[in-house]
Amino acid sequence: MEQVAAHQAKHAPKRTGIGLQAVAADEAGQEAGLHREILEWCKGNHCPVIHSPMHRKSSQTPGSPDFTIVLKNGHVLFAECKTKAGKLSEEQIVWHHLAYRNGKTVYIVRSMAEFLGIVRDLTE
């Protein structure tokens, strides 16, 4: 809760550049590749997906995860893609915390193998 209060105090009315982080070109490329792999997996497995693309500023709520995926067994997977060194923004920390308080987990995904392991755990 301290992180939430600190975030709210820091970002009261004068917010600009919400949720944007500068990343090295190779890290952005790695994350973009992971986005493409997950989208292909969703398409191939007939799972509806809400996706926040990386190439433009999102119109979704600041901090919301990159992917919301409806799995075949009815579970909903919230996934945030990050490179090995990638860190959550303050907005993401708040969003993830509030989701957790309401009974949902946002999974941080750094590789396709990790994504597939999470899917397997949720669908078994």
MMTF fields as JSON, N, C-alpha, C and O atoms, coordinates in Angstrom:
{
  "mmtfVersion": "1.0.0",
  "mmtfProducer": "UNKNOWN",
  "numBonds": 495,
  "numAtoms": 496,
  "numGroups": 124,
  "numChains": 1,
  "numModels": 1,
  "chainsPerModel": [1],
  "groupsPerChain": [124],
  "chainIdList": ["A"],
  "bondAtomList": [4, 2, 8, 6, 12, 10, 16, 14, 20, 18, 24, 22, 28, 26, 32, 30, 36, 34, 40, 38, 44, 42, 48, 46, 52, 50, 56, 54, 60, 58, 64, 62, 68, 66, 72, 70, 76, 74, 80, 78, 84, 82, 88, 86, 92, 90, 96, 94, 100, 98, 104, 102, 108, 106, 112, 110, 116, 114, 120, 118, 124, 122, 128, 126, 132, 130, 136, 134, 140, 138, 144, 142, 148, 146, 152, 150, 156, 154, 160, 158, 164, 162, 168, 166, 172, 170, 176, 174, 180, 178, 184, 182, 188, 186, 192, 190, 196, 194, 200, 198, 204, 202, 208, 206, 212, 210, 216, 214, 220, 218, 224, 222, 228, 226, 232, 230, 236, 234, 240, 238, 244, 242, 248, 246, 252, 250, 256, 254, 260, 258, 264, 262, 268, 266, 272, 270, 276, 274, 280, 278, 284, 282, 288, 286, 292, 290, 296, 294, 300, 298, 304, 302, 308, 306, 312, 310, 316, 314, 320, 318, 324, 322, 328, 326, 332, 330, 336, 334, 340, 338, 344, 342, 348, 346, 352, 350, 356, 354, 360, 358, 364, 362, 368, 366, 372, 370, 376, 374, 380, 378, 384, 382, 388, 386, 392, 390, 396, 394, 400, 398, 404, 402, 408, 406, 412, 410, 416, 414, 420, 418, 424, 422, 428, 426, 432, 430, 436, 434, 440, 438, 444, 442, 448, 446, 452, 450, 456, 454, 460, 458, 464, 462, 468, 466, 472, 470, 476, 474, 480, 478, 484, 482, 488, 486, 492, 490],
  "bondOrderList": [1, 1, 1, 1, 1, 1, 1, 1, 1, 1, 1, 1, 1, 1, 1, 1, 1, 1, 1, 1, 1, 1, 1, 1, 1, 1, 1, 1, 1, 1, 1, 1, 1, 1, 1, 1, 1, 1, 1, 1, 1, 1, 1, 1, 1, 1, 1, 1, 1, 1, 1, 1, 1, 1, 1, 1, 1, 1, 1, 1, 1, 1, 1, 1, 1, 1, 1, 1, 1, 1, 1, 1, 1, 1, 1, 1, 1, 1, 1, 1, 1, 1, 1, 1, 1, 1, 1, 1, 1, 1, 1, 1, 1, 1, 1, 1, 1, 1, 1, 1, 1, 1, 1, 1, 1, 1, 1, 1, 1, 1, 1, 1, 1, 1, 1, 1, 1, 1, 1, 1, 1, 1, 1],
  "groupList": [{"groupName": "MET", "atomNameList": ["N", "CA", "C", "O"], "elementList": ["N", "C", "C", "O"], "formalChargeList": [0, 0, 0, 0], "bondAtomList": [1, 0, 2, 1, 3, 2], "bondOrderList": [1, 1, 2], "singleLetterCode": "M", "chemCompType": "L-PEPTIDE LINKING"}, {"groupName": "GLU", "atomNameList": ["N", "CA", "C", "O"], "elementList": ["N", "C", "C", "O"], "formalChargeList": [0, 0, 0, 0], "bondAtomList": [1, 0, 2, 1, 3, 2], "bondOrderList": [1, 1, 2], "singleLetterCode": "E", "chemCompType": "L-PEPTIDE LINKING"}, {"groupName": "GLN", "atomNameList": ["N", "CA", "C", "O"], "elementList": ["N", "C", "C", "O"], "formalChargeList": [0, 0, 0, 0], "bondAtomList": [1, 0, 2, 1, 3, 2], "bondOrderList": [1, 1, 2], "singleLetterCode": "Q", "chemCompType": "L-PEPTIDE LINKING"}, {"groupName": "VAL", "atomNameList": ["N", "CA", "C", "O"], "elementList": ["N", "C", "C", "O"], "formalChargeList": [0, 0, 0, 0], "bondAtomList": [1, 0, 2, 1, 3, 2], "bondOrderList": [1, 1, 2], "singleLetterCode": "V", "chemCompType": "L-PEPTIDE LINKING"}, {"groupName": "ALA", "atomNameList": ["N", "CA", "C", "O"], "elementList": ["N", "C", "C", "O"], "formalChargeList": [0, 0, 0, 0], "bondAtomList": [1, 0, 2, 1, 3, 2], "bondOrderList": [1, 1, 2], "singleLetterCode": "A", "chemCompType": "L-PEPTIDE LINKING"}, {"groupName": "HIS", "atomNameList": ["N", "CA", "C", "O"], "elementList": ["N", "C", "C", "O"], "formalChargeList": [0, 0, 0, 0], "bondAtomList": [1, 0, 2, 1, 3, 2], "bondOrderList": [1, 1, 2], "singleLetterCode": "H", "chemCompType": "L-PEPTIDE LINKING"}, {"groupName": "LYS", "atomNameList": ["N", "CA", "C", "O"], "elementList": ["N", "C", "C", "O"], "formalChargeList": [0, 0, 0, 0], "bondAtomList": [1, 0, 2, 1, 3, 2], "bondOrderList": [1, 1, 2], "singleLetterCode": "K", "chemCompType": "L-PEPTIDE LINKING"}, {"groupName": "PRO", "atomNameList": ["N", "CA", "C", "O"], "elementList": ["N", "C", "C", "O"], "formalChargeList": [0, 0, 0, 0], "bondAtomList": [1, 0, 2, 1, 3, 2], "bondOrderList": [1, 1, 2], "singleLetterCode": "P", "chemCompType": "L-PEPTIDE LINKING"}, {"groupName": "ARG", "atomNameList": ["N", "CA", "C", "O"], "elementList": ["N", "C", "C", "O"], "formalChargeList": [0, 0, 0, 0], "bondAtomList": [1, 0, 2, 1, 3, 2], "bondOrderList": [1, 1, 2], "singleLetterCode": "R", "chemCompType": "L-PEPTIDE LINKING"}, {"groupName": "THR", "atomNameList": ["N", "CA", "C", "O"], "elementList": ["N", "C", "C", "O"], "formalChargeList": [0, 0, 0, 0], "bondAtomList": [1, 0, 2, 1, 3, 2], "bondOrderList": [1, 1, 2], "singleLetterCode": "T", "chemCompType": "L-PEPTIDE LINKING"}, {"groupName": "GLY", "atomNameList": ["N", "CA", "C", "O"], "elementList": ["N", "C", "C", "O"], "formalChargeList": [0, 0, 0, 0], "bondAtomList": [1, 0, 2, 1, 3, 2], "bondOrderList": [1, 1, 2], "singleLetterCode": "G", "chemCompType": "PEPTIDE LINKING"}, {"groupName": "ILE", "atomNameList": ["N", "CA", "C", "O"], "elementList": ["N", "C", "C", "O"], "formalChargeList": [0, 0, 0, 0], "bondAtomList": [1, 0, 2, 1, 3, 2], "bondOrderList": [1, 1, 2], "singleLetterCode": "I", "chemCompType": "L-PEPTIDE LINKING"}, {"groupName": "LEU", "atomNameList": ["N", "CA", "C", "O"], "elementList": ["N", "C", "C", "O"], "formalChargeList": [0, 0, 0, 0], "bondAtomList": [1, 0, 2, 1, 3, 2], "bondOrderList": [1, 1, 2], "singleLetterCode": "L", "chemCompType": "L-PEPTIDE LINKING"}, {"groupName": "ASP", "atomNameList": ["N", "CA", "C", "O"], "elementList": ["N", "C", "C", "O"], "formalChargeList": [0, 0, 0, 0], "bondAtomList": [1, 0, 2, 1, 3, 2], "bondOrderList": [1, 1, 2], "singleLetterCode": "D", "chemCompType": "L-PEPTIDE LINKING"}, {"groupName": "TRP", "atomNameList": ["N", "CA", "C", "O"], "elementList": ["N", "C", "C", "O"], "formalChargeList": [0, 0, 0, 0], "bondAtomList": [1, 0, 2, 1, 3, 2], "bondOrderList": [1, 1, 2], "singleLetterCode": "W", "chemCompType": "L-PEPTIDE LINKING"}, {"groupName": "CYS", "atomNameList": ["N", "CA", "C", "O"], "elementList": ["N", "C", "C", "O"], "formalChargeList": [0, 0, 0, 0], "bondAtomList": [1, 0, 2, 1, 3, 2], "bondOrderList": [1, 1, 2], "singleLetterCode": "C", "chemCompType": "L-PEPTIDE LINKING"}, {"groupName": "ASN", "atomNameList": ["N", "CA", "C", "O"], "elementList": ["N", "C", "C", "O"], "formalChargeList": [0, 0, 0, 0], "bondAtomList": [1, 0, 2, 1, 3, 2], "bondOrderList": [1, 1, 2], "singleLetterCode": "N", "chemCompType": "L-PEPTIDE LINKING"}, {"groupName": "SER", "atomNameList": ["N", "CA", "C", "O"], "elementList": ["N", "C", "C", "O"], "formalChargeList": [0, 0, 0, 0], "bondAtomList": [1, 0, 2, 1, 3, 2], "bondOrderList": [1, 1, 2], "singleLetterCode": "S", "chemCompType": "L-PEPTIDE LINKING"}, {"groupName": "PHE", "atomNameList": ["N", "CA", "C", "O"], "elementList": ["N", "C", "C", "O"], "formalChargeList": [0, 0, 0, 0], "bondAtomList": [1, 0, 2, 1, 3, 2], "bondOrderList": [1, 1, 2], "singleLetterCode": "F", "chemCompType": "L-PEPTIDE LINKING"}, {"groupName": "TYR", "atomNameList": ["N", "CA", "C", "O"], "elementList": ["N", "C", "C", "O"], "formalChargeList": [0, 0, 0, 0], "bondAtomList": [1, 0, 2, 1, 3, 2], "bondOrderList": [1, 1, 2], "singleLetterCode": "Y", "chemCompType": "L-PEPTIDE LINKING"}],
  "groupTypeList": [0, 1, 2, 3, 4, 4, 5, 2, 4, 6, 5, 4, 7, 6, 8, 9, 10, 11, 10, 12, 2, 4, 3, 4, 4, 13, 1, 4, 10, 2, 1, 4, 10, 12, 5, 8, 1, 11, 12, 1, 14, 15, 6, 10, 16, 5, 15, 7, 3, 11, 5, 17, 7, 0, 5, 8, 6, 17, 17, 2, 9, 7, 10, 17, 7, 13, 18, 9, 11, 3, 12, 6, 16, 10, 5, 3, 12, 18, 4, 1, 15, 6, 9, 6, 4, 10, 6, 12, 17, 1, 1, 2, 11, 3, 14, 5, 5, 12, 4, 19, 8, 16, 10, 6, 9, 3, 19, 11, 3, 8, 17, 0, 4, 1, 18, 12, 10, 11, 3, 8, 13, 12, 9, 1],
  "groupIdList": [1, 2, 3, 4, 5, 6, 7, 8, 9, 10, 11, 12, 13, 14, 15, 16, 17, 18, 19, 20, 21, 22, 23, 24, 25, 26, 27, 28, 29, 30, 31, 32, 33, 34, 35, 36, 37, 38, 39, 40, 41, 42, 43, 44, 45, 46, 47, 48, 49, 50, 51, 52, 53, 54, 55, 56, 57, 58, 59, 60, 61, 62, 63, 64, 65, 66, 67, 68, 69, 70, 71, 72, 73, 74, 75, 76, 77, 78, 79, 80, 81, 82, 83, 84, 85, 86, 87, 88, 89, 90, 91, 92, 93, 94, 95, 96, 97, 98, 99, 100, 101, 102, 103, 104, 105, 106, 107, 108, 109, 110, 111, 112, 113, 114, 115, 116, 117, 118, 119, 120, 121, 122, 123, 124],
  "secStructList": [7, 2, 2, 2, 2, 2, 2, 2, 2, 2, 6, 1, 1, 7, 7, 7, 1, 6, 6, 7, 7, 7, 7, 7, 2, 2, 2, 2, 2, 2, 2, 2, 2, 2, 2, 2, 2, 2, 2, 2, 2, 2, 2, 2, 6, 6, 7, 7, 3, 3, 3, 7, 7, 1, 1, 1, 7, 7, 7, 1, 7, 6, 6, 7, 7, 1, 3, 3, 3, 3, 7, 6, 6, 1, 7, 3, 3, 3, 3, 3, 3, 7, 7, 6, 6, 7, 7, 7, 7, 2, 2, 2, 2, 2, 2, 2, 2, 2, 2, 2, 2, 6, 6, 7, 7, 3, 3, 3, 3, 7, 1, 2, 2, 2, 2, 2, 2, 2, 2, 2, 2, 2, 2, 7],
  "xCoordList": [0.814, 0.0, 0.863, 0.457, 2.058, 2.945, 3.33, 3.4, 3.58, 3.94, 2.784, 3.005, 1.561, 0.394, 0.276, 0.071, 0.402, 0.307, 1.411, 1.16, 2.63, 3.746, 3.513, 3.785, 3.01, 2.721, 1.655, 1.811, 0.579, -0.504, -0.028, -0.395, 0.785, 1.304, 2.205, 2.128, 3.044, 3.997, 3.304, 3.763, 2.19, 1.552, 0.196, -0.598, -0.078, -1.326, -1.396, -0.353, -2.548, -2.956, -1.972, -2.396, -0.725, 0.189, 0.902, 2.101, 0.227, 0.849, 1.226, 0.451, 2.423, 2.863, 3.679, 4.307, 3.677, 4.49, 4.189, 5.109, 2.934, 2.527, 3.043, 2.786, 3.777, 4.171, 5.222, 5.472, 5.836, 6.814, 8.2, 8.592, 8.942, 10.305, 11.206, 10.848, 12.377, 13.361, 14.048, 14.496, 14.131, 14.829, 15.797, 15.574, 16.849, 17.814, 17.132, 16.184, 17.62, 16.997, 16.972, 15.974, 18.054, 18.059, 17.069, 16.454, 16.896, 15.909, 14.502, 13.66, 14.24, 12.919, 12.632, 11.509, 13.643, 13.475, 13.185, 12.362, 13.856, 13.613, 12.193, 11.506, 11.761, 10.407, 9.37, 8.354, 9.615, 8.691, 8.578, 7.492, 9.699, 9.681, 8.829, 8.086, 8.938, 8.133, 6.652, 5.814, 6.326, 4.935, 4.421, 3.327, 5.221, 4.794, 4.576, 3.593, 5.482, 5.35, 4.076, 3.374, 3.786, 2.583, 1.329, 0.372, 1.326, 0.169, -0.046, -1.183, 1.028, 0.924, 0.384, -0.449, 0.861, 0.372, -1.128, -1.877, -1.57, -3.004, -3.826, -4.874, -3.336, -4.045, -4.107, -5.169, -2.991, -2.935, -3.743, -4.163, -3.963, -4.713, -6.131, -6.827, -6.551, -7.914, -8.286, -9.381, -7.363, -7.6, -7.788, -6.894, -8.937, -9.132, -8.093, -7.739, -7.611, -6.549, -6.785, -7.225, -6.494, -6.414, -4.937, -4.293, -4.396, -2.955, -2.668, -3.314, -1.692, -1.215, 0.059, 1.106, -0.003, 1.184, 2.269, 1.978, 3.515, 4.647, 4.955, 5.579, 4.541, 4.985, 4.262, 4.621, 3.256, 2.582, 2.092, 1.978, 1.81, 1.313, -0.054, -0.925, -0.218, -1.445, -2.596, -2.401, -3.796, -4.988, -5.652, -6.699, -5.024, -5.554, -5.126, -4.312, -5.673, -5.353, -3.855, -3.272, -3.21, -1.78, -1.462, -2.12, -0.435, -0.022, -0.642, -0.197, -1.675, -2.329, -1.363, -0.487, -1.522, -0.572, -0.644, -1.63, 0.441, 0.528, -0.529, -1.049, -0.848, -1.775, -2.836, -2.55, -4.066, -5.149, -5.636, -6.157, -5.461, -5.732, -6.761, -6.605, -7.81, -8.803, -8.355, -8.356, -7.972, -7.508, -8.695, -9.813, -8.461, -9.542, -10.347, -11.526, -9.742, -10.484, -11.213, -11.76, -11.217, -11.929, -11.075, -11.518, -9.863, -8.961, -8.576, -8.497, -8.339, -7.857, -6.422, -6.138, -5.525, -4.108, -3.758, -3.95, -3.242, -2.69, -1.187, -0.568, -0.576, 0.861, 1.51, 1.027, 2.597, 3.419, 4.762, 5.485, 5.102, 6.368, 7.486, 7.324, 8.615, 9.8, 11.028, 11.031, 12.063, 13.353, 13.963, 13.414, 15.098, 15.748, 16.034, 15.923, 16.399, 16.736, 15.565, 15.678, 14.446, 13.31, 12.677, 12.567, 12.261, 11.63, 10.245, 9.962, 9.393, 8.044, 8.086, 8.904, 7.195, 7.02, 6.204, 5.621, 6.171, 5.37, 3.899, 3.223, 3.398, 2.007, 1.726, 0.665, 2.678, 2.505, 2.51, 1.719, 3.388, 3.425, 2.075, 1.561, 1.502, 0.203, -0.885, -1.673, -0.94, -1.966, -1.87, -2.879, -0.649, -0.449, -0.864, -1.478, -0.533, -0.904, -2.428, -2.974, -3.093, -4.553, -5.207, -6.189, -4.668, -5.199, -5.024, -5.937, -3.855, -3.577, -4.526, -5.021, -4.777, -5.715, -7.11, -7.893, -7.42, -8.73, -8.713, -9.633, -7.665, -7.645, -7.032, -7.167, -6.363, -5.756, -4.249, -3.765, -3.532, -2.085, -1.742, -2.301, -0.818, -0.247, 1.122, 1.982, 1.318, 2.561, 3.558, 3.218, 4.786, 5.87, 6.498, 6.969, 6.504, 6.971, 8.213, 8.193, 9.299, 10.569, 11.017, 12.026, 10.27, 10.599, 9.351, 8.391, 9.379, 8.253, 8.143, 7.035, 9.269, 9.238, 8.545, 7.764, 8.831, 8.185, 6.678, 5.875, 6.304, 4.88, 4.172, 3.1, 4.772, 4.15, 4.042, 3.067, 5.012, 4.939, 3.787, 3.107, 3.563, 2.445, 1.122, 0.216, 1.009, -0.217, -0.463, -1.587, 0.573, 0.432, -0.061, -0.972, 0.539, 0.135, -1.327, -2.03, -1.786, -3.157, -4.19, -5.367, -3.768, -4.748, -4.758, -5.568, -3.874, -3.864, -4.855, -4.982],
  "yCoordList": [-1.19, 0.0, 1.263, 2.298, 1.172, 2.333, 2.716, 3.9, 1.708, 1.992, 2.688, 3.604, 2.259, 2.865, 4.328, 5.204, 4.6, 5.966, 6.847, 7.985, 6.323, 7.099, 7.402, 8.507, 6.414, 6.615, 7.692, 8.582, 7.61, 8.586, 9.997, 10.955, 10.124, 11.441, 12.001, 13.183, 11.158, 11.588, 11.968, 12.855, 11.29, 11.479, 12.173, 12.049, 12.88, 13.633, 14.625, 14.945, 15.116, 15.754, 16.062, 16.053, 16.326, 16.763, 15.615, 15.721, 14.55, 13.383, 13.652, 14.235, 13.223, 13.268, 12.025, 11.474, 11.581, 10.435, 9.175, 8.441, 8.909, 7.797, 6.466, 6.093, 5.76, 4.398, 4.2, 3.067, 5.266, 5.104, 4.947, 5.702, 3.961, 3.739, 3.663, 3.079, 4.262, 4.15, 2.797, 2.424, 2.07, 0.787, 0.744, 1.392, -0.004, -0.172, -0.855, -1.619, -0.576, -1.119, -2.646, -3.243, -3.29, -4.749, -5.314, -6.347, -4.66, -5.117, -4.952, -5.833, -3.829, -3.617, -4.676, -5.169, -5.029, -6.062, -7.419, -8.172, -7.741, -9.009, -9.054, -10.068, -7.963, -7.928, -7.991, -8.673, -7.292, -7.317, -8.733, -9.166, -9.45, -10.831, -11.722, -12.575, -11.523, -12.28, -11.962, -12.861, -10.7, -10.315, -11.09, -11.653, -11.111, -11.812, -13.303, -13.876, -13.935, -15.368, -15.659, -16.632, -14.818, -15.023, -14.823, -15.588, -13.799, -13.574, -14.768, -15.186, -15.311, -16.491, -17.686, -18.437, -17.859, -18.965, -18.811, -19.781, -17.592, -17.348, -17.669, -18.309, -17.216, -17.481, -18.986, -19.509, -19.68, -21.109, -21.945, -23.053, -21.426, -22.163, -21.625, -22.015, -20.736, -20.196, -19.575, -19.795, -18.804, -18.117, -16.628, -15.986, -16.064, -14.626, -13.859, -14.259, -12.758, -12.0, -10.499, -10.029, -9.771, -8.306, -7.997, -8.425, -7.254, -7.01, -5.516, -4.795, -5.071, -3.689, -3.689, -4.114, -3.219, -3.231, -2.296, -1.323, -2.602, -1.828, -0.608, 0.335, -0.596, 0.43, 1.776, 2.742, 1.843, 3.132, 3.189, 2.169, 4.401, 4.592, 3.92, 4.077, 3.184, 2.435, 3.357, 4.368, 2.994, 3.724, 3.027, 3.461, 1.933, 1.227, 1.937, 2.861, 1.504, 2.076, 1.986, 0.915, 3.092, 3.048, 1.96, 1.842, 1.169, 0.091, -1.253, -2.273, -1.273, -2.55, -3.454, -2.966, -4.777, -5.715, -5.73, -5.308, -6.233, -6.322, -7.247, -6.997, -8.321, -9.33, -9.686, -9.837, -9.816, -10.439, -11.557, -11.305, -12.799, -13.96, -14.861, -15.215, -15.225, -16.171, -17.564, -17.889, -18.377, -19.733, -20.674, -20.341, -21.833, -22.762, -23.241, -23.563, -23.294, -23.767, -22.631, -22.828, -21.45, -20.311, -19.413, -18.329, -19.829, -18.944, -17.757, -17.862, -16.626, -15.438, -15.206, -15.131, -15.093, -14.884, -13.436, -12.948, -12.752, -11.406, -11.566, -12.104, -11.113, -11.283, -9.961, -9.243, -9.657, -8.481, -8.977, -9.671, -8.627, -9.061, -8.102, -6.882, -8.681, -7.9, -8.64, -9.866, -7.884, -8.487, -8.984, -8.745, -9.677, -10.184, -9.07, -9.277, -7.901, -6.777, -5.811, -4.848, -6.053, -5.13, -5.031, -6.02, -3.819, -3.57, -2.97, -2.353, -3.165, -2.603, -1.1, -0.603, -0.384, 1.044, 1.199, 0.234, 2.395, 2.64, 2.337, 1.776, 2.701, 2.441, 0.944, 0.497, 0.166, -1.285, -1.888, -2.785, -1.407, -1.902, -1.69, -2.592, -0.521, -0.217, -1.114, -1.695, -1.234, -2.043, -3.493, -4.112, -4.029, -5.422, -5.62, -6.631, -4.665, -4.759, -4.758, -5.558, -3.871, -3.805, -5.074, -5.559, -5.61, -6.877, -7.987, -8.783, -8.042, -9.07, -8.937, -9.94, -7.709, -7.487, -7.975, -8.314, -8.011, -8.461, -9.904, -10.339, -10.643, -12.073, -12.509, -13.673, -11.612, -11.971, -11.726, -10.826, -12.529, -12.394, -11.911, -12.39, -10.956, -10.552, -11.224, -10.981, -12.061, -12.803, -11.989, -11.457, -11.9, -11.269, -12.364, -13.374, -12.163, -13.177, -12.654, -11.585, -13.433, -13.018, -13.92, -13.644, -15.001, -15.908, -16.691, -16.771, -17.262, -18.079, -19.332, -19.783, -19.901, -21.1, -20.775, -21.578, -19.612, -19.208, -19.031, -19.461, -18.401, -18.222, -19.571, -19.754, -20.512, -21.827, -22.565, -23.283, -22.405, -23.02, -22.465, -23.211, -21.16, -20.534, -21.048, -21.391, -21.102, -21.616, -23.048, -23.394, -23.887, -25.282, -25.358, -26.129, -24.553, -24.571, -24.145, -24.688, -23.176, -22.684, -23.598, -23.551, -24.419, -25.243, -26.701, -27.477, -27.089, -28.488, -28.717, -29.837],
  "zCoordList": [0.0, 0.0, 0.0, -0.529, 0.597, 0.6, -0.819, -1.15, -1.667, -3.056, -3.773, -4.566, -3.498, -4.123, -3.69, -4.53, -2.391, -1.878, -2.451, -2.846, -2.497, -3.044, -4.517, -4.986, -5.236, -6.66, -6.851, -7.686, -6.08, -6.219, -5.887, -6.566, -4.846, -4.472, -5.567, -5.902, -6.111, -7.135, -8.438, -9.157, -8.74, -10.047, -9.984, -10.916, -8.934, -8.861, -10.018, -10.589, -10.384, -11.614, -12.738, -13.894, -12.494, -13.552, -14.27, -14.525, -14.595, -15.223, -16.672, -17.431, -17.046, -18.444, -18.728, -17.824, -19.962, -20.359, -19.583, -19.221, -19.321, -18.471, -19.004, -20.149, -18.148, -18.439, -19.52, -19.93, -19.985, -21.043, -20.448, -19.558, -20.941, -20.491, -21.708, -22.731, -21.583, -22.654, -22.527, -21.443, -23.62, -23.604, -24.772, -25.795, -24.625, -25.707, -26.888, -26.709, -28.092, -29.3, -29.292, -29.695, -28.84, -28.845, -27.842, -28.108, -26.687, -25.706, -26.256, -26.083, -26.919, -27.509, -28.561, -28.658, -29.351, -30.367, -29.753, -30.274, -28.646, -27.959, -27.415, -27.536, -26.82, -26.265, -27.385, -27.249, -28.479, -29.616, -30.183, -30.567, -30.233, -30.712, -29.816, -30.304, -28.516, -27.563, -27.752, -27.688, -27.982, -28.26, -29.477, -29.446, -30.546, -31.767, -31.503, -31.973, -30.759, -30.469, -29.667, -29.941, -28.688, -27.873, -28.711, -28.588, -29.563, -30.441, -31.374, -31.591, -31.92, -32.796, -32.015, -32.52, -30.783, -29.955, -29.722, -29.835, -29.395, -29.151, -30.39, -30.307, -31.543, -32.801, -33.069, -33.406, -32.926, -33.193, -32.223, -32.556, -31.028, -30.009, -29.818, -28.881, -30.704, -30.714, -29.366, -28.849, -28.811, -27.533, -27.798, -28.349, -27.415, -27.583, -26.772, -25.663, -27.333, -26.678, -26.827, -27.877, -25.787, -25.834, -25.701, -24.744, -26.66, -26.728, -26.837, -27.598, -26.063, -26.151, -26.981, -26.493, -28.231, -29.075, -28.543, -27.847, -28.878, -28.386, -29.249, -28.763, -30.502, -31.438, -31.297, -31.97, -30.437, -30.215, -28.772, -28.092, -28.328, -26.968, -26.836, -27.692, -25.769, -25.55, -25.167, -24.491, -25.609, -25.187, -24.002, -23.521, -23.533, -22.374, -21.095, -21.127, -19.985, -18.684, -18.429, -18.601, -18.018, -17.726, -16.703, -15.67, -17.019, -16.128, -16.432, -15.906, -17.282, -17.576, -18.343, -19.058, -18.193, -18.801, -20.321, -20.926, -20.919, -22.378, -22.961, -24.049, -22.233, -22.739, -21.711, -20.523, -22.194, -21.448, -22.361, -23.447, -21.906, -22.757, -22.071, -20.902, -22.808, -22.298, -22.736, -23.923, -21.754, -22.03, -22.2, -21.807, -22.777, -23.114, -21.918, -22.064, -20.743, -19.568, -18.846, -17.761, -19.449, -18.862, -18.0, -17.619, -17.681, -16.927, -17.795, -19.019, -17.141, -17.833, -17.385, -16.189, -18.35, -18.077, -18.366, -19.48, -17.352, -17.512, -17.613, -16.694, -18.706, -18.909, -19.288, -20.164, -18.624, -18.911, -19.427, -18.711, -20.661, -21.252, -20.86, -20.888, -20.496, -20.152, -20.659, -20.766, -20.967, -21.281, -19.983, -18.907, -20.072, -18.859, -17.866, -16.657, -18.353, -17.467, -17.281, -16.522, -17.959, -17.917, -16.543, -15.819, -16.195, -14.897, -15.102, -16.129, -14.107, -14.157, -13.924, -13.15, -14.6, -14.336, -13.05, -12.555, -12.528, -11.323, -11.581, -10.718, -12.754, -13.091, -13.128, -12.692, -13.651, -13.702, -12.301, -12.011, -11.436, -10.057, -9.391, -8.73, -9.557, -8.948, -9.536, -8.789, -10.857, -11.52, -11.051, -10.715, -11.031, -10.612, -9.158, -8.817, -8.31, -6.898, -6.728, -5.968, -7.43, -7.316, -7.863, -7.3, -8.953, -9.486, -8.456, -8.237, -7.826, -6.825, -5.63, -5.116, -5.191, -4.083, -4.427, -3.539, -5.714, -6.166, -6.663, -7.356, -6.308, -6.583, -7.896, -8.274, -8.606, -9.895, -9.863, -9.176, -10.605, -10.713, -12.108, -13.094, -12.189, -13.464, -13.531, -12.684, -14.53, -14.673, -15.496, -16.553, -15.002, -15.74, -16.598, -16.075, -17.906, -18.841, -19.557, -20.167, -19.468, -20.066, -21.212, -21.861, -21.465, -22.572, -22.96, -22.194, -24.151, -24.602, -23.75, -23.46, -23.344, -22.494, -21.169, -20.658, -20.626, -19.373, -19.586, -18.757, -20.691, -21.01, -21.103, -20.526, -21.829, -22.003, -20.676, -20.451, -19.803, -18.471, -17.653, -16.948, -17.744, -17.011, -17.572, -16.812, -18.9, -19.532, -19.075, -18.711, -19.088, -18.67, -17.233, -16.931, -16.332, -14.935, -14.758, -13.905, -15.559, -15.416, -16.06, -15.701, -16.995, -17.72, -17.312, -17.819, -16.407, -15.966, -14.859, -14.365]
}
